[in-house]
C-alpha cells in the first residue's frame, strides 16, 4: 500500500515492543542485517503512530509486523507474511532465498502467520515495557 511519505531514514520495521518473540526477532535482524539497512520502531511508539495515521488502509486492530519502505515521494507498507518476505529480500546471503516463498498463495502464508501470531504471547511471553536498545544499536531505533 502506498501513501505520501514523511522523511523515513530507510526501510522501517514496526514490531510489537511488548512481545518476547518480536524482541528476539529484532535482535536477530540486527545481526543478520549486516548493511544496517533496517531501522526499527515499536508499534507502541510515536513513529508507528505517525505511520499508521498516514495509512488508513491498515486495519486499526492489526497485530502484525509491518515493513514501511520509502518509494520516491511515497511509502509502501507491508504486513503479515508479505512483510516477512520483503524483509528477507533485503537481507544478505541465504536469508534472501526465504523471500522466494512469496510465490505461495497469500491466503496460505498469511493464515500461517496469523496462527503463529495468535500464540506468540503464550510461548514467548509478554513484556511490561519495550526494551531499551544497547548504545551501539540506538541509531537504528526510532521512537
C-alpha positions as CSV (number, residue, x, y, z in Angstrom):
1,X,0.0,0.0,0.0
2,X,1.3,3.5,-0.8
3,X,0.8,6.8,0.8
4,X,2.8,10.1,0.9
5,X,6.0,9.6,2.9
6,X,7.4,11.6,5.7
7,X,11.2,11.5,5.6
8,X,12.0,7.9,6.6
9,X,15.6,7.1,7.2
10,X,15.2,4.0,5.0
11,X,13.0,0.9,5.5
12,X,11.5,0.7,9.0
13,X,10.3,-2.4,10.7
14,X,7.4,-1.8,13.1
15,X,7.2,-4.5,15.7
16,X,5.3,-5.3,18.9
17,X,7.6,-4.0,21.6
18,X,5.9,-6.0,24.3
19,X,6.2,-9.4,22.6
20,X,9.1,-11.6,23.6
21,X,9.3,-13.3,20.2
22,X,9.1,-9.9,18.4
23,X,12.0,-8.6,20.5
24,X,14.1,-11.8,19.7
25,X,13.3,-11.3,16.0
26,X,14.5,-7.7,16.1
27,X,17.7,-8.9,17.9
28,X,18.2,-11.5,15.1
29,X,17.6,-8.8,12.4
30,X,20.1,-6.5,14.0
31,X,22.8,-9.3,13.5
32,X,21.5,-10.5,10.1
33,X,21.2,-7.1,8.6
34,X,25.0,-6.5,8.2
35,X,24.5,-3.5,6.0
36,X,22.3,-1.8,8.7
37,X,19.6,-1.2,6.1
38,X,16.6,-1.5,8.5
39,X,15.5,0.8,11.3
40,X,13.1,-0.3,14.0
41,X,10.2,1.2,15.9
42,X,7.8,-0.3,18.4
43,X,4.1,-0.3,17.4
44,X,3.6,1.4,20.8
45,X,5.7,4.4,19.8
46,X,5.2,7.7,18.2
47,X,6.9,6.7,14.9
48,X,4.4,3.9,14.4
49,X,1.5,6.2,15.4
50,X,2.5,8.7,12.7
51,X,2.9,6.0,10.0
52,X,-0.4,4.4,10.9
53,X,-2.1,7.8,10.7
54,X,-0.8,8.2,7.2
55,X,-2.1,4.8,6.1
56,X,-5.9,4.5,6.6
57,X,-5.8,1.2,4.6
58,X,-4.1,-0.5,7.5
59,X,-6.7,-2.2,9.7
60,X,-7.0,-0.5,13.1
61,X,-6.7,-3.7,15.0
62,X,-3.8,-5.1,13.0
63,X,-1.5,-7.2,15.2
64,X,1.4,-7.8,12.9
65,X,4.9,-6.8,12.0
66,X,4.9,-4.1,9.4
67,X,7.6,-3.0,6.9
68,X,7.5,0.6,5.7
69,X,9.7,1.3,2.7
70,X,10.2,4.7,1.1
71,X,9.3,4.7,-2.6
72,X,10.2,8.1,-4.0
73,X,7.7,10.6,-2.7
74,X,5.5,7.9,-1.1
75,X,6.0,4.9,1.1
76,X,4.9,1.2,0.8
77,X,3.6,-0.6,3.8
78,X,3.5,-4.4,4.0
79,X,2.3,-6.6,6.9
80,X,1.8,-10.3,7.8
81,X,3.8,-12.7,5.6
82,X,4.4,-10.1,2.9
83,X,6.4,-8.0,5.4
84,X,8.4,-11.1,6.4
85,X,9.2,-11.9,2.8
86,X,10.1,-8.3,1.9
87,X,12.4,-8.1,4.9
88,X,14.2,-11.3,3.9
89,X,14.6,-10.0,0.4
90,X,16.6,-7.0,1.8
91,X,19.0,-9.3,3.8
92,X,22.3,-10.5,2.6
93,X,23.2,-14.1,1.8
94,X,21.0,-17.1,2.2
95,X,18.2,-15.2,4.0
96,X,17.3,-13.7,0.7
97,X,16.2,-17.1,-0.5
98,X,13.5,-17.3,2.1
99,X,11.8,-14.4,0.2
100,X,11.1,-17.0,-2.6
101,X,8.3,-18.4,-0.5
102,X,6.3,-15.3,-1.5
103,X,5.2,-17.3,-4.6
104,X,2.9,-19.4,-2.3
105,X,-0.7,-18.3,-2.1
106,X,-1.1,-15.3,0.3
107,X,-4.1,-17.0,1.9
108,X,-1.8,-19.9,3.0
109,X,1.2,-17.8,4.2
110,X,-1.0,-15.1,5.9
111,X,-3.0,-17.8,7.6
112,X,0.2,-19.4,8.9
113,X,1.4,-16.0,10.1
114,X,-1.8,-15.2,11.9
115,X,-1.9,-18.6,13.6
116,X,1.7,-18.2,14.8
117,X,1.0,-14.6,16.0
118,X,-2.1,-15.7,17.9
119,X,0.0,-18.0,20.2
120,X,3.3,-16.0,20.4
121,X,2.5,-14.5,23.8
122,X,1.7,-17.9,25.3
123,X,5.1,-19.3,24.1
124,X,7.5,-16.3,24.4
125,X,5.7,-14.1,26.9
126,X,4.6,-10.5,27.0
127,X,6.7,-7.8,28.5
128,X,5.6,-4.9,30.6
129,X,7.6,-2.4,28.5
130,X,9.6,-2.1,25.4
131,X,13.3,-2.9,25.8
132,X,15.9,-0.2,25.7
133,X,18.4,-0.6,22.8
134,X,22.1,-1.0,23.7
135,X,24.2,2.1,23.0
136,X,25.6,0.6,19.7
137,X,22.0,-0.1,18.5
138,X,20.4,3.2,19.4
139,X,20.9,4.9,16.0
140,X,18.8,2.1,14.4
141,X,15.8,2.6,16.6
142,X,13.1,5.2,16.2
143,X,10.8,6.4,19.0
